[in-house]
Amino acid sequence: MSLVETIKISLDALRINKVRSILTMLGVVIGVAAVIILVSLGEGARQYIRKEFGSLGTNILIVVPGKTAREGGMHMGTSAVRKLVYDDALLIKRRSIHVVYSVPVIVGTSWVKYRGRSRDTYVVGVTEEYFPARNLQVDLGRNLNHEDVQYRRRVCILGRTVKRDLFGDRNPLGQAIKIGDGRYRVIGVMKRKGVTLGYDLDDVVFIPTTVATELFDTDALFNITVKARSEEVVDDAKRDIREILRRRHAGREDFTVLSQDEMLEVMGKVLTIMTSVLAGIAAISLIVGGIGIMNIMLVSVRERTREIGLRKAVGATNEDILFQFLTESTVLSLIGGVTGIGLGIGVSLLVPQLVSYLPSKIATWSVFVAFFFSGLVGIASGVYPALKAARYDPIVALRYE
Amino acid sequence: MGRGWIEVLKGVDLMVNRGEFVAIMGPSGSGKSTLLNIIGCLDRPTEGEYLLDGIRVEDLGDRELAEIRNKKIGFIFQNFNLLPRMPAWRNVELPLLYRGVHPKKRKEMALQVLEKVGLADRAEHRPSELSGGEQQRVAIARAIVGGPTVLLADEPTGNLDSASGWQVMETLRNLNREGSTIILVTHNPEVAGFAERILTLKEGFLRDEFS
C-alpha cells in the first residue's frame, strides 16, 4: 500500500473523532509553539544586545581596571588593583602603532544647573578623541579640542536631554552652566543618540578628562576607550595594550582588555544558556503531548479491534497494520506540529507589537527542529500502540465486542 | 479464553473441489469455526496437512498467509464486519487496497460487484443506512471482489430475519452457479439445504451426510 493511501486512511480515521484528535493535538501544538516563542524571544534578546554592542564599532577595545570582568573570579586578599590613570591612556597611543585613539574616560554624576533649572546627570570626562572613536557627532557648536584638554578648560558638550531640560528651545552655545561648584561654558550639543548599553547618551554632559579629575577629585579612570587602526589589527592592538600596561603595572595584569566580540561572547553565552533552559522546559510539554497521543492511540487501537481483525482477514499484513497506526500518530503529531509552528510564529511576531521592550526574532532552525521533533514524538508515541495492533490475532480480534 | 490446550479437530479429512458448494453443520462448540479459520488461513493446524490450491498452508509465514487470505479467500461473517464509517463501496474495495490496486480501478471493481449483488444504488450508503440483508450482501461483494478461490461463509444468515436470510442464500447460490467455490458453516438445516453437499462435524470428527 502506498504512503499516500496510508496517510489518507489516517486522515479519515482522525476525522472520525475530530474533537478527540484536536484535543490530543493540542499538547503538541502548545509544546511546539512554546519552543518557537521562547527561542525567538531569546534570539531577539541576542540581536538586541548585538545591536547595542555593535554600535561600539568592531575595532573598539575597552580597558577596565581589575582582572575580574571576564574570568568572574574574586580577588583574594592582598592583590590590590592598581587604577588606570590618564598617562596610561596617553602611553598606549604613543607606544602602539595599531592604536588610533586612546581615550581616558572618567564617569561621575553631578548636578548641572543653568539659572533656575537643574538636572542630576552623568558627567563624562573624555578627550577630543572620544567623539571620532565612538562615532558621536556634535550637532551644534564644536567638539572638544586638544587645547581644551591640555589647558583644562572648563568647557562642556551637552547631550540632547540635558540641553532640553536646561535650555528648552534657547541656544545654549556660549552660555555658562554650573557643574558641581564650577562654571562651564557650553561649546556644543550632541546629536540625538538614544540609549546604548543601558545608558542614555543623550542624558550626559561631556567635559575634558583633565577637568573631570578635578571635579571628582580622582585620577582613577572609569575605562580607557581605545580604537584600533582597523578590524584586522584589533588583536595586535590588544596585545600591545597588555604589554604596555603590564610593564607600567609592575608586571601584573590587573586590568582587562575587552573587545566588542568578547563582550558579545560573554553576553551571548549567558543568553544561550537561558534560551536552552527555557526551550528545554517547553520541550517537556512536547513530551507530555506525546504521552497524550500514545494514550489516545491505545484507546483507538482497542476501539478498532474488530476493524484490525477484519483488515487482517482480507489480507492486511502485520506490517500494514503497524504502518497504518504509526502513520496515524505521526500525522496527528505533525498536524499539531505545523499548527504549533503557525501559532508560535504568530505569537513571536505579535509580542514585540504588544510589549515594546520584548524584542523577538524567529529562529529558522527552531522551526525545523520543532517540526522534526513533533514528527519524532508522533512516531515514538505511536510505536507501542501500533505494535499492539499489529500483533492482534485476527480470530480473537474479529470476535471482539 | 483460557490458556489451556483443547484438541478441537481430531479426524478431519476433507477435500473440496473447485466449484463445489459445501455446507458444514454441527452443534456449537463442535469446532466448525476453528475448521473454517484453518481453511481461511486465519489459523494454522497444529498437526496435519492443508493444501489450498496446491499450496501447503502449514509451511507458510504470516506474510504469505496474509497474501493468501487476500487473493484466495473471501470471508463472509455472521456479523458482517463492515467498517461503519465507510460507504459500501469503500468497504468492498478493502481487499484490493492491500493488493495495491490503483484507487480508480478499485472503485470501478467495487461498483461492479455491488451491482452483481444487486446493490448498485447503495454504493454510497454507510452500513448503518442499510438493512441487515443489504449489509450482508455488501460483505459478500467484499468477499468476491478479488476473485478468490474459495468463499467462506460463517453463519451468514445468523443475524438476519428469514426473508433477508433467504435472499443472501440466493445470492450465494447464484455465485456458486457462476462458478464460485463456497464453504458454508451453519447449524441451520434449511440454510445448509442450499449446498450440494452437507457435512457434519461432531466431537472433532467430520462425516459426510451422504456417504
Boltz contact constraints between the chains, C-beta under 6 A:
constraints:
  - contact:
      token1: [A, 16]
      token2: [B, 85]
      max_distance: 6.0
  - contact:
      token1: [A, 307]
      token2: [B, 83]
      max_distance: 6.0
  - contact:
      token1: [A, 310]
      token2: [B, 81]
      max_distance: 6.0
  - contact:
      token1: [A, 313]
      token2: [B, 75]
      max_distance: 6.0
  - contact:
      token1: [A, 314]
      token2: [B, 94]
      max_distance: 6.0
  - contact:
      token1: [A, 314]
      token2: [B, 95]
      max_distance: 6.0
  - contact:
      token1: [A, 315]
      token2: [B, 66]
      max_distance: 6.0
  - contact:
      token1: [A, 315]
      token2: [B, 69]
      max_distance: 6.0
  - contact:
      token1: [A, 315]
      token2: [B, 70]
      max_distance: 6.0
  - contact:
      token1: [A, 315]
      token2: [B, 95]
      max_distance: 6.0
  - contact:
      token1: [A, 315]
      token2: [B, 98]
      max_distance: 6.0
  - contact:
      token1: [A, 316]
      token2: [B, 98]
      max_distance: 6.0
  - contact:
      token1: [A, 317]
      token2: [B, 63]
      max_distance: 6.0
  - contact:
      token1: [A, 317]
      token2: [B, 66]
      max_distance: 6.0
  - contact:
      token1: [A, 394]
      token2: [B, 42]
      max_distance: 6.0
  - contact:
      token1: [A, 395]
      token2: [B, 37]
      max_distance: 6.0
  - contact:
      token1: [A, 395]
      token2: [B, 42]
      max_distance: 6.0
  - contact:
      token1: [A, 395]
      token2: [B, 43]
      max_distance: 6.0
